[in-house]
């Protein structure tokens, strides 16, 4: 996420004094709730969905995720790259390409 966007998320919460409610547990719950609302966009169809609603719910997930990163003192680029490093080992491209099997089944 661009630094200006991250700064805007932080400022939004600070101006409303909402950081006091941003415990890791509360933020994790909020991410799951918003992810469920995102999934609801596709509840009855995989093709005829409201893109604007999808964008709004996805934005909520990303905002709460940034808040959780801040609360835990984590860097998104760092933890994403660490996870991709792990996944590259678990899912070698030559075995996983075009295959939806779990790494234990490759």
DRENROZA-839313 format. One record per residue: chain; x, y, z of N, C-alpha, C, O, CB in turn; residue in one letter. Coordinates in Angstrom, 2 decimals, always signed. Glycine has a CB too. Layout:
+--------+---------+---------+---------+---------+---------+---------+---------+---------+---------+---------+---------+---------+---------+---------+---------+--------+
| chaine |     nxx |     nyy |     nzz |    caxx |    cayy |    cazz |     cxx |     cyy |     czz |     oxx |     oyy |     ozz |    cbxx |    cbyy |    cbzz | residu |
+--------+---------+---------+---------+---------+---------+---------+---------+---------+---------+---------+---------+---------+---------+---------+---------+--------+
|      A |       X |       Y |       Z |       X |       Y |       Z |       X |       Y |       Z |       X |       Y |       Z |       X |       Y |       Z |      a |
...
+--------+---------+---------+---------+---------+---------+---------+---------+---------+---------+---------+---------+---------+---------+---------+---------+--------+
END
This chain:
+--------+---------+---------+---------+---------+---------+---------+---------+---------+---------+---------+---------+---------+---------+---------+---------+--------+
| chaine |     nxx |     nyy |     nzz |    caxx |    cayy |    cazz |     cxx |     cyy |     czz |     oxx |     oyy |     ozz |    cbxx |    cbyy |    cbzz | residu |
+--------+---------+---------+---------+---------+---------+---------+---------+---------+---------+---------+---------+---------+---------+---------+---------+--------+
|      A |   +0.85 |   -1.17 |   +0.00 |   +0.00 |   +0.00 |   +0.00 |   +0.90 |   +1.23 |   +0.00 |   +1.93 |   +1.25 |   +0.67 |   -0.97 |   +0.00 |   +1.23 |      x |
|      A |   +0.53 |   +2.23 |   -0.73 |   +1.33 |   +3.45 |   -0.80 |   +1.34 |   +4.16 |   +0.55 |   +0.36 |   +4.13 |   +1.29 |   +0.79 |   +4.39 |   -1.88 |      x |
|      A |   +2.46 |   +4.80 |   +0.85 |   +2.63 |   +5.47 |   +2.14 |   +1.56 |   +6.54 |   +2.38 |   +1.10 |   +6.71 |   +3.51 |   +4.02 |   +6.10 |   +2.23 |      x |
|      A |   +1.16 |   +7.26 |   +1.34 |   +0.11 |   +8.27 |   +1.50 |   -1.21 |   +7.66 |   +1.92 |   -1.95 |   +8.25 |   +2.71 |   -0.07 |   +9.05 |   +0.21 |      x |
|      A |   -1.52 |   +6.50 |   +1.39 |   -2.75 |   +5.79 |   +1.76 |   -2.67 |   +5.30 |   +3.19 |   -3.64 |   +5.42 |   +3.95 |   -3.01 |   +4.61 |   +0.81 |      x |
|      A |   -1.53 |   +4.76 |   +3.56 |   -1.34 |   +4.28 |   +4.94 |   -1.48 |   +5.46 |   +5.90 |   -2.14 |   +5.35 |   +6.94 |   +0.05 |   +3.59 |   +5.11 |      x |
|      A |   -0.87 |   +6.56 |   +5.57 |   -0.95 |   +7.75 |   +6.42 |   -2.40 |   +8.23 |   +6.56 |   -2.82 |   +8.65 |   +7.63 |   -0.07 |   +8.89 |   +5.84 |      x |
|      A |   -3.16 |   +8.15 |   +5.46 |   -4.57 |   +8.56 |   +5.51 |   -5.39 |   +7.65 |   +6.41 |   -6.25 |   +8.12 |   +7.15 |   -5.16 |   +8.57 |   +4.09 |      x |
|      A |   -5.12 |   +6.34 |   +6.37 |   -5.81 |   +5.39 |   +7.26 |   -5.50 |   +5.74 |   +8.71 |   -6.40 |   +5.80 |   +9.54 |   -5.38 |   +3.93 |   +6.95 |      x |
|      A |   -4.23 |   +5.97 |   +9.00 |   -3.82 |   +6.30 |  +10.36 |   -4.45 |   +7.60 |  +10.84 |   -4.94 |   +7.67 |  +11.97 |   -2.30 |   +6.40 |  +10.45 |      x |
|      A |   -4.44 |   +8.61 |   +9.99 |   -5.01 |   +9.91 |  +10.36 |   -6.50 |   +9.80 |  +10.62 |   -7.02 |  +10.39 |  +11.57 |   -4.74 |  +10.94 |   +9.27 |      x |
|      A |   -7.20 |   +9.05 |   +9.78 |   -8.64 |   +8.86 |   +9.95 |   -8.96 |   +8.33 |  +11.34 |   -9.84 |   +8.84 |  +12.03 |   -9.19 |   +7.90 |   +8.87 |      x |
|      A |   -8.23 |   +7.29 |  +11.76 |   -8.46 |   +6.70 |  +13.08 |   -8.06 |   +7.64 |  +14.20 |   -8.77 |   +7.78 |  +15.20 |   -7.70 |   +5.39 |  +13.22 |      x |
|      A |   -6.91 |   +8.30 |  +14.04 |   -6.43 |   +9.22 |  +15.07 |   -7.39 |  +10.38 |  +15.30 |   -7.65 |  +10.74 |  +16.44 |   -5.05 |   +9.75 |  +14.69 |      x |
|      A |   -7.90 |  +10.97 |  +14.23 |   -8.81 |  +12.11 |  +14.34 |  -10.10 |  +11.75 |  +15.08 |  -10.75 |  +12.63 |  +15.65 |   -9.15 |  +12.66 |  +12.97 |      x |
|      A |  -10.47 |  +10.49 |  +15.06 |  -11.70 |  +10.04 |  +15.72 |  -11.42 |   +9.36 |  +17.06 |  -12.35 |   +8.90 |  +17.73 |  -12.45 |   +9.08 |  +14.80 |      x |
|      A |  -10.16 |   +9.30 |  +17.44 |   -9.73 |   +8.65 |  +18.68 |  -10.21 |   +7.20 |  +18.73 |  -10.67 |   +6.72 |  +19.76 |  -10.26 |   +9.41 |  +19.90 |      x |
|      A |  -10.09 |   +6.51 |  +17.60 |  -10.54 |   +5.12 |  +17.51 |   -9.43 |   +4.13 |  +17.82 |   -9.70 |   +2.94 |  +17.98 |  -11.08 |   +4.85 |  +16.14 |      x |
|      A |   -8.19 |   +4.60 |  +17.90 |   -7.09 |   +3.67 |  +18.17 |   -7.29 |   +2.93 |  +19.49 |   -6.80 |   +1.81 |  +19.66 |   -5.76 |   +4.42 |  +18.19 |      x |
|      A |   -8.00 |   +3.55 |  +20.42 |   -8.25 |   +2.91 |  +21.71 |   -9.07 |   +1.63 |  +21.57 |   -9.05 |   +0.78 |  +22.46 |   -8.98 |   +3.88 |  +22.63 |      x |
|      A |   -9.77 |   +1.48 |  +20.46 |  -10.59 |   +0.29 |  +20.22 |   -9.85 |   -0.75 |  +19.37 |  -10.38 |   -1.83 |  +19.10 |  -11.90 |   +0.68 |  +19.54 |      x |
|      A |   -8.64 |   -0.42 |  +18.95 |   -7.92 |   -1.25 |  +17.99 |   -6.99 |   -2.25 |  +18.66 |   -5.78 |   -2.24 |  +18.42 |   -7.14 |   -0.38 |  +17.04 |      x |
|      A |   -7.53 |   -3.10 |  +19.49 |   -6.73 |   -4.19 |  +20.03 |   -6.54 |   -5.21 |  +18.90 |   -7.35 |   -5.26 |  +17.98 |   -7.41 |   -4.85 |  +21.30 |      x |
|      A |   -5.48 |   -6.01 |  +18.97 |   -5.32 |   -7.03 |  +17.93 |   -6.55 |   -7.93 |  +17.77 |   -6.94 |   -8.26 |  +16.65 |   -4.11 |   -7.89 |  +18.24 |      x |
|      A |   -7.15 |   -8.32 |  +18.88 |   -8.33 |   -9.19 |  +18.79 |   -9.49 |   -8.48 |  +18.11 |  -10.16 |   -9.07 |  +17.25 |   -8.74 |   -9.65 |  +20.19 |      x |
|      A |   -9.75 |   -7.23 |  +18.48 |  -10.85 |   -6.49 |  +17.86 |  -10.61 |   -6.31 |  +16.36 |  -11.54 |   -6.43 |  +15.57 |  -11.02 |   -5.13 |  +18.53 |      x |
|      A |   -9.38 |   -6.02 |  +15.98 |   -9.07 |   -5.81 |  +14.57 |   -9.18 |   -7.12 |  +13.79 |   -9.68 |   -7.13 |  +12.67 |   -7.68 |   -5.22 |  +14.40 |      x |
|      A |   -8.71 |   -8.22 |  +14.37 |   -8.83 |   -9.52 |  +13.70 |  -10.31 |   -9.88 |  +13.50 |  -10.69 |  -10.37 |  +12.44 |   -8.12 |  -10.62 |  +14.52 |      x |
|      A |  -11.12 |   -9.63 |  +14.51 |  -12.56 |   -9.88 |  +14.37 |  -13.15 |   -9.02 |  +13.26 |  -13.96 |   -9.50 |  +12.46 |  -13.29 |   -9.61 |  +15.70 |      x |
|      A |  -12.75 |   -7.77 |  +13.22 |  -13.27 |   -6.86 |  +12.19 |  -12.88 |   -7.30 |  +10.80 |  -13.67 |   -7.19 |   +9.86 |  -12.78 |   -5.43 |  +12.44 |      x |
|      A |  -11.65 |   -7.80 |  +10.64 |  -11.22 |   -8.30 |   +9.33 |  -12.10 |   -9.46 |   +8.90 |  -12.52 |   -9.52 |   +7.74 |   -9.74 |   -8.74 |   +9.38 |      x |
|      A |  -12.39 |  -10.37 |   +9.80 |  -13.22 |  -11.53 |   +9.47 |  -14.65 |  -11.09 |   +9.13 |  -15.25 |  -11.60 |   +8.18 |  -13.24 |  -12.55 |  +10.64 |      x |
|      A |  -15.17 |  -10.16 |   +9.89 |  -16.53 |   -9.67 |   +9.63 |  -16.61 |   -9.03 |   +8.25 |  -17.53 |   -9.29 |   +7.49 |  -16.96 |   -8.65 |  +10.71 |      x |
|      A |  -15.62 |   -8.18 |   +7.93 |  -15.63 |   -7.52 |   +6.63 |  -15.38 |   -8.51 |   +5.50 |  -15.93 |   -8.36 |   +4.41 |  -14.58 |   -6.41 |   +6.60 |      x |
|      A |  -14.55 |   -9.53 |   +5.75 |  -14.32 |  -10.55 |   +4.73 |  -15.61 |  -11.33 |   +4.45 |  -15.87 |  -11.71 |   +3.32 |  -13.21 |  -11.51 |   +5.18 |      x |
|      A |  -16.40 |  -11.56 |   +5.50 |  -17.69 |  -12.22 |   +5.31 |  -18.63 |  -11.35 |   +4.48 |  -19.38 |  -11.85 |   +3.64 |  -18.34 |  -12.55 |   +6.67 |      x |
|      A |  -18.59 |  -10.04 |   +4.71 |  -19.41 |   -9.13 |   +3.91 |  -18.93 |   -9.11 |   +2.45 |  -19.74 |   -8.98 |   +1.54 |  -19.37 |   -7.70 |   +4.50 |      x |
|      A |  -17.62 |   -9.25 |   +2.24 |  -17.09 |   -9.36 |   +0.88 |  -17.60 |  -10.64 |   +0.23 |  -18.03 |  -10.62 |   -0.93 |  -15.54 |   -9.34 |   +0.90 |      x |
|      A |  -17.56 |  -11.73 |   +0.95 |  -18.04 |  -13.00 |   +0.43 |  -19.53 |  -12.94 |   +0.10 |  -19.99 |  -13.56 |   -0.86 |  -17.78 |  -14.12 |   +1.43 |      x |
|      A |  -20.26 |  -12.19 |   +0.90 |  -21.70 |  -12.04 |   +0.66 |  -21.99 |  -11.46 |   -0.72 |  -23.04 |  -11.73 |   -1.31 |  -22.31 |  -11.16 |   +1.74 |      x |
|      A |  -21.07 |  -10.66 |   -1.24 |  -21.24 |  -10.08 |   -2.58 |  -21.36 |  -11.16 |   -3.65 |  -21.95 |  -10.93 |   -4.70 |  -20.06 |   -9.15 |   -2.92 |      x |
|      A |  -20.81 |  -12.34 |   -3.37 |  -20.81 |  -13.44 |   -4.32 |  -21.71 |  -14.59 |   -3.88 |  -21.62 |  -15.69 |   -4.41 |  -19.40 |  -13.94 |   -4.53 |      x |
|      A |  -22.59 |  -14.33 |   -2.90 |  -23.38 |  -15.40 |   -2.28 |  -24.22 |  -16.18 |   -3.28 |  -24.24 |  -17.41 |   -3.23 |  -24.27 |  -14.83 |   -1.23 |      x |
|      A |  -24.89 |  -15.51 |   -4.18 |  -25.82 |  -16.20 |   -5.07 |  -25.34 |  -16.25 |   -6.51 |  -25.99 |  -16.87 |   -7.36 |  -27.16 |  -15.54 |   -5.01 |      x |
|      A |  -24.23 |  -15.61 |   -6.79 |  -23.72 |  -15.62 |   -8.16 |  -22.23 |  -15.36 |   -8.16 |  -21.71 |  -14.63 |   -7.31 |  -24.45 |  -14.57 |   -9.02 |      x |
|      A |  -21.55 |  -15.96 |   -9.09 |  -20.12 |  -15.70 |   -9.25 |  -19.86 |  -14.75 |  -10.40 |  -18.72 |  -14.31 |  -10.58 |  -19.37 |  -17.00 |   -9.47 |      x |
|      A |  -20.88 |  -14.42 |  -11.16 |  -20.69 |  -13.56 |  -12.32 |  -21.45 |  -12.24 |  -12.24 |  -20.96 |  -11.22 |  -12.74 |  -21.12 |  -14.29 |  -13.55 |      x |
|      A |  -22.61 |  -12.24 |  -11.62 |  -23.45 |  -11.03 |  -11.60 |  -23.37 |  -10.39 |  -10.22 |  -24.31 |  -10.48 |   -9.44 |  -24.92 |  -11.37 |  -11.96 |      x |
|      A |  -22.25 |   -9.73 |   -9.93 |  -22.04 |   -9.11 |   -8.64 |  -21.89 |   -7.60 |   -8.82 |  -21.61 |   -7.11 |   -9.91 |  -20.81 |   -9.70 |   -7.93 |      x |
|      A |  -22.07 |   -6.89 |   -7.73 |  -21.97 |   -5.44 |   -7.72 |  -20.52 |   -5.06 |   -7.45 |  -20.05 |   -5.15 |   -6.31 |  -22.92 |   -4.81 |   -6.66 |      x |
|      A |  -19.80 |   -4.63 |   -8.48 |  -18.38 |   -4.32 |   -8.34 |  -18.14 |   -3.20 |   -7.33 |  -17.15 |   -3.25 |   -6.59 |  -17.79 |   -3.93 |   -9.69 |      x |
|      A |  -19.00 |   -2.23 |   -7.27 |  -18.84 |   -1.14 |   -6.30 |  -18.91 |   -1.67 |   -4.87 |  -18.11 |   -1.27 |   -4.02 |  -19.91 |   -0.05 |   -6.51 |      x |
|      A |  -19.83 |   -2.55 |   -4.61 |  -19.95 |   -3.15 |   -3.28 |  -18.73 |   -4.00 |   -2.97 |  -18.24 |   -3.99 |   -1.84 |  -21.24 |   -4.00 |   -3.19 |      x |
|      A |  -18.24 |   -4.75 |   -3.95 |  -17.03 |   -5.55 |   -3.76 |  -15.86 |   -4.64 |   -3.39 |  -15.12 |   -4.95 |   -2.46 |  -16.70 |   -6.37 |   -5.05 |      x |
|      A |  -15.70 |   -3.53 |   -4.09 |  -14.60 |   -2.60 |   -3.80 |  -14.71 |   -2.04 |   -2.39 |  -13.70 |   -1.92 |   -1.69 |  -14.60 |   -1.46 |   -4.82 |      x |
|      A |  -15.92 |   -1.69 |   -1.97 |  -16.11 |   -1.13 |   -0.62 |  -15.77 |   -2.15 |   +0.46 |  -15.11 |   -1.81 |   +1.45 |  -17.54 |   -0.65 |   -0.44 |      x |
|      A |  -16.21 |   -3.38 |   +0.30 |  -15.94 |   -4.41 |   +1.31 |  -14.46 |   -4.79 |   +1.31 |  -13.88 |   -5.01 |   +2.37 |  -16.81 |   -5.65 |   +1.05 |      x |
|      A |  -13.86 |   -4.89 |   +0.14 |  -12.44 |   -5.19 |   +0.06 |  -11.62 |   -4.08 |   +0.70 |  -10.63 |   -4.35 |   +1.38 |  -12.02 |   -5.41 |   -1.40 |      x |
|      A |  -12.03 |   -2.84 |   +0.48 |  -11.34 |   -1.70 |   +1.12 |  -11.43 |   -1.81 |   +2.64 |  -10.45 |   -1.55 |   +3.33 |  -11.96 |   -0.36 |   +0.65 |      x |
|      A |  -12.58 |   -2.20 |   +3.17 |  -12.73 |   -2.38 |   +4.62 |  -11.75 |   -3.43 |   +5.14 |  -11.13 |   -3.24 |   +6.19 |  -14.18 |   -2.78 |   +4.97 |      x |
|      A |  -11.62 |   -4.54 |   +4.42 |  -10.67 |   -5.59 |   +4.83 |   -9.25 |   -5.04 |   +4.84 |   -8.50 |   -5.28 |   +5.78 |  -10.76 |   -6.82 |   +3.88 |      x |
|      A |   -8.89 |   -4.30 |   +3.82 |   -7.54 |   -3.75 |   +3.73 |   -7.27 |   -2.70 |   +4.80 |   -6.18 |   -2.65 |   +5.36 |   -7.31 |   -3.15 |   +2.35 |      x |
|      A |   -8.26 |   -1.87 |   +5.09 |   -8.09 |   -0.84 |   +6.13 |   -7.89 |   -1.49 |   +7.49 |   -6.97 |   -1.13 |   +8.22 |   -9.32 |   +0.11 |   +6.17 |      x |
|      A |   -8.74 |   -2.44 |   +7.83 |   -8.57 |   -3.12 |   +9.12 |   -7.25 |   -3.89 |   +9.16 |   -6.62 |   -3.98 |  +10.21 |   -9.75 |   -4.09 |   +9.39 |      x |
|      A |   -6.83 |   -4.44 |   +8.03 |   -5.55 |   -5.15 |   +7.99 |   -4.40 |   -4.19 |   +8.25 |   -3.46 |   -4.53 |   +8.97 |   -5.37 |   -5.85 |   +6.63 |      x |
|      A |   -4.45 |   -3.00 |   +7.68 |   -3.41 |   -2.01 |   +7.94 |   -3.42 |   -1.59 |   +9.40 |   -2.36 |   -1.41 |  +10.01 |   -3.59 |   -0.77 |   +7.03 |      x |
|      A |   -4.59 |   -1.43 |   +9.96 |   -4.69 |   -1.09 |  +11.38 |   -4.05 |   -2.18 |  +12.25 |   -3.38 |   -1.88 |  +13.24 |   -6.16 |   -0.88 |  +11.79 |      x |
|      A |   -4.27 |   -3.45 |  +11.89 |   -3.68 |   -4.55 |  +12.64 |   -2.16 |   -4.57 |  +12.47 |   -1.43 |   -4.81 |  +13.44 |   -4.29 |   -5.89 |  +12.19 |      x |
|      A |   -1.69 |   -4.33 |  +11.27 |   -0.24 |   -4.22 |  +11.06 |   +0.35 |   -3.16 |  +11.98 |   +1.38 |   -3.40 |  +12.62 |   +0.06 |   -3.87 |   +9.59 |      x |
|      A |   -0.29 |   -2.00 |  +12.04 |   +0.20 |   -0.92 |  +12.89 |   +0.18 |   -1.32 |  +14.36 |   +1.14 |   -1.08 |  +15.09 |   -0.65 |   +0.34 |  +12.69 |      x |
|      A |   -0.90 |   -1.92 |  +14.78 |   -1.05 |   -2.30 |  +16.20 |   +0.03 |   -3.30 |  +16.62 |   +0.51 |   -3.27 |  +17.75 |   -2.45 |   -2.90 |  +16.45 |      x |
|      A |   +0.40 |   -4.19 |  +15.70 |   +1.39 |   -5.22 |  +16.01 |   +2.82 |   -4.80 |  +15.63 |   +3.77 |   -5.55 |  +15.87 |   +1.02 |   -6.50 |  +15.30 |      x |
|      A |   +2.95 |   -3.61 |  +15.03 |   +4.28 |   -3.14 |  +14.63 |   +4.88 |   -3.95 |  +13.50 |   +6.09 |   -4.18 |  +13.47 |   +5.21 |   -3.18 |  +15.81 |      x |
|      A |   +4.04 |   -4.38 |  +12.57 |   +4.48 |   -5.20 |  +11.46 |   +4.53 |   -4.40 |  +10.16 |   +3.86 |   -3.37 |  +10.02 |   +3.57 |   -6.40 |  +11.30 |      x |
|      A |   +5.32 |   -4.89 |   +9.22 |   +5.45 |   -4.28 |   +7.90 |   +4.85 |   -5.23 |   +6.88 |   +5.26 |   -6.39 |   +6.79 |   +6.94 |   -3.96 |   +7.57 |      x |
|      A |   +3.88 |   -4.76 |   +6.10 |   +3.17 |   -5.61 |   +5.15 |   +4.12 |   -6.23 |   +4.13 |   +4.03 |   -7.43 |   +3.88 |   +2.10 |   -4.81 |   +4.43 |      x |
|      A |   +5.02 |   -5.44 |   +3.54 |   +5.94 |   -5.98 |   +2.54 |   +6.79 |   -7.10 |   +3.13 |   +7.00 |   -8.13 |   +2.48 |   +6.83 |   -4.88 |   +1.98 |      x |
|      A |   +7.27 |   -6.90 |   +4.33 |   +8.13 |   -7.89 |   +4.97 |   +7.40 |   -9.20 |   +5.21 |   +7.91 |  -10.26 |   +4.86 |   +8.67 |   -7.34 |   +6.28 |      x |
|      A |   +6.21 |   -9.14 |   +5.81 |   +5.52 |  -10.40 |   +6.14 |   +4.96 |  -11.08 |   +4.89 |   +4.87 |  -12.31 |   +4.85 |   +4.39 |  -10.13 |   +7.13 |      x |
|      A |   +4.59 |  -10.30 |   +3.88 |   +4.12 |  -10.91 |   +2.63 |   +5.27 |  -11.63 |   +1.94 |   +5.09 |  -12.76 |   +1.47 |   +3.52 |   -9.83 |   +1.68 |      x |
|      A |   +6.43 |  -11.01 |   +1.89 |   +7.57 |  -11.66 |   +1.24 |   +8.03 |  -12.90 |   +2.00 |   +8.43 |  -13.89 |   +1.38 |   +8.73 |  -10.67 |   +1.12 |      x |
|      A |   +7.98 |  -12.86 |   +3.33 |   +8.31 |  -14.05 |   +4.11 |   +7.35 |  -15.19 |   +3.79 |   +7.77 |  -16.34 |   +3.66 |   +8.28 |  -13.73 |   +5.61 |      x |
|      A |   +6.07 |  -14.88 |   +3.68 |   +5.06 |  -15.89 |   +3.38 |   +5.25 |  -16.45 |   +1.97 |   +5.12 |  -17.66 |   +1.76 |   +3.65 |  -15.31 |   +3.53 |      x |
|      A |   +5.55 |  -15.58 |   +1.00 |   +5.79 |  -16.07 |   -0.36 |   +7.02 |  -16.96 |   -0.40 |   +7.04 |  -17.96 |   -1.11 |   +5.94 |  -14.89 |   -1.34 |      x |
|      A |   +8.07 |  -16.60 |   +0.37 |   +9.25 |  -17.46 |   +0.46 |   +8.86 |  -18.86 |   +0.94 |   +9.30 |  -19.86 |   +0.38 |  +10.31 |  -16.84 |   +1.42 |      x |
|      A |   +8.02 |  -18.92 |   +1.97 |   +7.56 |  -20.21 |   +2.50 |   +6.75 |  -20.96 |   +1.45 |   +6.92 |  -22.17 |   +1.27 |   +6.72 |  -20.01 |   +3.77 |      x |
|      A |   +5.86 |  -20.25 |   +0.77 |   +4.99 |  -20.88 |   -0.23 |   +5.78 |  -21.38 |   -1.43 |   +5.41 |  -22.39 |   -2.04 |   +3.93 |  -19.90 |   -0.69 |      x |
|      A |   +6.87 |  -20.69 |   -1.79 |   +7.70 |  -21.16 |   -2.91 |   +8.32 |  -22.52 |   -2.59 |   +8.50 |  -23.35 |   -3.48 |   +8.80 |  -20.14 |   -3.22 |      x |
|      A |   +8.64 |  -22.74 |   -1.33 |   +9.19 |  -24.03 |   -0.92 |   +8.08 |  -25.09 |   -0.91 |   +8.28 |  -26.21 |   -1.38 |   +9.85 |  -23.93 |   +0.48 |      x |
|      A |   +6.92 |  -24.73 |   -0.37 |   +5.82 |  -25.69 |   -0.25 |   +5.19 |  -26.02 |   -1.61 |   +4.72 |  -27.13 |   -1.83 |   +4.76 |  -25.14 |   +0.68 |      x |
|      A |   +5.20 |  -25.04 |   -2.51 |   +4.55 |  -25.20 |   -3.81 |   +5.54 |  -24.90 |   -4.94 |   +5.45 |  -23.85 |   -5.57 |   +3.32 |  -24.26 |   -3.92 |      x |
|      A |   +6.49 |  -25.81 |   -5.20 |   +7.44 |  -25.57 |   -6.30 |   +6.66 |  -25.41 |   -7.61 |   +5.73 |  -26.17 |   -7.88 |   +8.47 |  -26.74 |   -6.40 |      x |
|      A |   +7.06 |  -24.44 |   -8.40 |   +6.32 |  -24.14 |   -9.63 |   +6.20 |  -25.34 |  -10.55 |   +5.15 |  -25.54 |  -11.17 |   +7.00 |  -23.01 |  -10.37 |      x |
|      A |   +7.24 |  -26.15 |  -10.65 |   +7.19 |  -27.29 |  -11.56 |   +6.18 |  -28.35 |  -11.13 |   +5.69 |  -29.11 |  -11.96 |   +8.56 |  -27.92 |  -11.67 |      x |
|      A |   +5.86 |  -28.40 |   -9.84 |   +4.87 |  -29.37 |   -9.34 |   +3.48 |  -28.75 |   -9.18 |   +2.48 |  -29.44 |   -9.35 |   +5.33 |  -29.94 |   -8.01 |      x |
|      A |   +3.41 |  -27.47 |   -8.86 |   +2.14 |  -26.85 |   -8.53 |   +1.45 |  -26.16 |   -9.71 |   +0.26 |  -25.84 |   -9.64 |   +2.35 |  -25.85 |   -7.44 |      x |
|      A |   +2.18 |  -25.94 |  -10.79 |   +1.60 |  -25.22 |  -11.94 |   +0.32 |  -25.89 |  -12.42 |   +0.32 |  -27.07 |  -12.77 |   +2.63 |  -25.15 |  -13.10 |      x |
|      A |   -0.76 |  -25.12 |  -12.43 |   -2.05 |  -25.61 |  -12.92 |   -2.71 |  -26.64 |  -12.02 |   -3.63 |  -27.34 |  -12.44 |   -1.88 |  -26.19 |  -14.28 |      x |
|      A |   -2.24 |  -26.74 |  -10.78 |   -2.72 |  -27.78 |   -9.88 |   -3.25 |  -27.14 |   -8.60 |   -2.55 |  -26.32 |   -8.00 |   -1.59 |  -28.81 |   -9.56 |      x |
|      A |   -4.44 |  -27.47 |   -8.18 |   -5.03 |  -26.89 |   -6.98 |   -4.85 |  -27.76 |   -5.74 |   -5.45 |  -27.48 |   -4.70 |   -6.50 |  -26.65 |   -7.22 |      x |
|      A |   -4.04 |  -28.79 |   -5.84 |   -3.84 |  -29.68 |   -4.69 |   -3.04 |  -28.98 |   -3.59 |   -2.23 |  -28.09 |   -3.85 |   -3.11 |  -30.97 |   -5.14 |      x |
|      A |   -3.29 |  -29.41 |   -2.35 |   -2.54 |  -28.90 |   -1.22 |   -1.10 |  -29.39 |   -1.32 |   -0.85 |  -30.44 |   -1.91 |   -3.19 |  -29.34 |   +0.13 |      x |
|      A |   -0.16 |  -28.64 |   -0.75 |   +1.25 |  -28.96 |   -0.87 |   +1.59 |  -30.37 |   -0.40 |   +2.54 |  -30.98 |   -0.89 |   +2.07 |  -27.95 |   -0.10 |      x |
|      A |   +0.83 |  -30.90 |   +0.55 |   +1.09 |  -32.25 |   +1.05 |   +0.71 |  -33.32 |   +0.04 |   +1.06 |  -34.49 |   +0.20 |   +0.34 |  -32.48 |   +2.35 |      x |
|      A |   -0.01 |  -32.93 |   -1.01 |   -0.47 |  -33.88 |   -2.02 |   +0.29 |  -33.76 |   -3.35 |   +0.01 |  -34.50 |   -4.29 |   -1.94 |  -33.68 |   -2.27 |      x |
|      A |   +1.23 |  -32.82 |   -3.42 |   +1.98 |  -32.64 |   -4.67 |   +3.02 |  -33.72 |   -4.87 |   +3.73 |  -33.71 |   -5.88 |   +2.65 |  -31.27 |   -4.70 |      x |
+--------+---------+---------+---------+---------+---------+---------+---------+---------+---------+---------+---------+---------+---------+---------+---------+--------+
END
